[in-house]
């Protein structure tokens, strides 16, 4: 039987920051639904890597957002040092952070059911993300239209 221990987020993130700062990767369990369909909360784990190349639009990053919470979301816009983040499963909720608030880049997701690793970066992963993002825009329009009736 596996014992699961819940720890305060702040303590976990301090340790993640320390380990990534040493140049090592971290496998972090993910909670929540904001990154569906690419990351399943309470099941999958994100493989976090130190940032060795510049952050780009579409990157999934672990960051301190809006000065009050940690998120693992995608960069959807960049304005100098300011980043706008959005979960793949969110239809409009956006968060903001500075480039210095980014702790790590999520390069892979590990499926909690079978251990299969899937890239979150690279050409094919980015193509799937752009397609999903386009579908989300259509969903947003449909939801807005439905609310009017």
C-alpha positions in Angstrom: 0.0 0.0 0.0 1.3 3.4 -1.0 1.3 6.1 1.7 0.5 9.6 0.4 1.7 12.6 2.4 0.4 16.1 1.8 2.9 18.8 2.3 2.5 22.6 2.2 3.0 23.9 -1.3 5.5 26.5 -0.2 7.9 23.8 1.2 7.6 21.6 -1.8 8.2 24.5 -4.2 11.3 25.7 -2.2 12.7 22.2 -2.6 11.8 22.1 -6.3 13.5 25.5 -6.8 16.6 24.2 -4.9 16.9 21.0 -6.9 16.3 22.6 -10.3 18.8 25.3 -9.2 21.4 22.5 -8.9 20.8 21.6 -12.5 18.7 18.5 -11.8 15.3 17.5 -13.1 12.3 17.0 -10.8 9.3 14.7 -11.2 6.4 16.6 -9.6 2.8 15.2 -9.1 0.3 17.6 -10.7 -3.1 18.5 -9.1 -6.1 20.2 -10.7 -7.7 20.2 -14.2 -6.3 23.4 -15.7 -3.8 21.6 -18.0 -6.3 19.1 -19.5 -6.0 17.4 -22.0 -2.2 17.3 -21.9 -1.7 16.8 -18.2 -4.3 15.0 -16.0 -4.3 16.3 -12.5 -4.1 13.9 -9.5 -2.8 11.3 -11.9 0.1 12.5 -14.1 3.5 13.9 -13.1 5.4 16.8 -14.8 9.1 16.3 -15.4 10.6 19.7 -14.7 13.9 20.8 -16.1 16.2 23.7 -15.4 15.9 26.5 -17.9 18.8 26.2 -20.3 17.3 28.1 -23.3 15.1 31.2 -23.4 11.5 30.8 -22.4 9.2 30.9 -25.5 5.5 31.2 -26.2 3.9 27.7 -25.8 6.4 26.5 -23.1 4.8 24.9 -20.1 6.4 26.5 -17.0 6.2 26.2 -13.3 6.0 29.8 -12.0 5.0 32.0 -9.1 2.0 33.7 -10.6 0.3 37.0 -9.7 2.5 37.2 -6.6 0.4 34.7 -4.7 0.4 31.2 -6.0 2.3 28.6 -8.0 1.0 27.3 -11.4 2.1 24.9 -14.1 0.7 26.7 -17.2 1.7 27.6 -20.7 3.2 30.9 -21.7 0.6 32.4 -24.1 2.1 35.9 -24.4 5.4 37.7 -23.7 6.0 41.4 -23.2 9.7 41.9 -22.4 10.1 40.4 -18.9 6.3 40.0 -18.3 4.7 36.7 -19.2 1.0 35.8 -19.5 0.2 32.2 -18.5 -2.9 30.1 -19.2 -3.7 26.5 -18.5 -4.5 24.3 -21.5 -7.9 23.5 -20.0 -8.8 27.1 -19.1 -11.1 29.0 -21.4 -10.1 32.5 -20.3 -8.4 32.6 -16.9 -5.0 34.1 -17.4 -2.2 34.7 -14.9 0.9 36.8 -15.0 4.4 36.6 -13.8 7.9 38.0 -14.5 10.5 36.0 -16.2 12.4 35.8 -12.9 9.3 34.1 -11.3 9.7 31.1 -13.6 11.2 28.1 -11.6 11.4 25.4 -14.3 10.2 24.3 -17.7 8.0 21.2 -17.9 9.6 19.2 -20.7 7.7 15.9 -20.3 4.5 14.6 -18.7 4.6 11.1 -17.2 1.2 9.3 -17.3 0.3 8.1 -13.8 -1.5 5.0 -15.1 1.2 3.5 -17.3 4.4 5.5 -16.8 4.5 6.6 -20.5 6.4 9.8 -21.1 5.0 12.4 -23.5 6.9 15.5 -24.6 5.4 18.9 -23.8 8.0 20.7 -26.0 9.3 20.2 -29.5 7.6 20.5 -32.9 4.9 17.8 -32.7 4.0 18.9 -29.1 3.7 22.5 -30.2 1.6 21.6 -33.2 -0.8 19.7 -31.0 -0.9 22.7 -28.6 -1.6 25.2 -31.3 -4.4 23.0 -32.7 -5.9 22.6 -29.2 -5.6 26.4 -28.7 -7.6 27.0 -31.9 -10.3 24.6 -30.8 -10.5 26.5 -27.4 -11.2 29.7 -29.2 -14.1 28.1 -31.1 -15.4 26.7 -27.7 -15.2 30.1 -26.2 -17.3 31.6 -29.1 -19.8 28.8 -28.7 -20.1 29.2 -25.0 -20.6 33.0 -25.4 -23.2 32.4 -28.1 -25.1 29.9 -25.9 -25.1 32.3 -22.9 -27.0 34.9 -25.0 -30.0 32.7 -25.5 
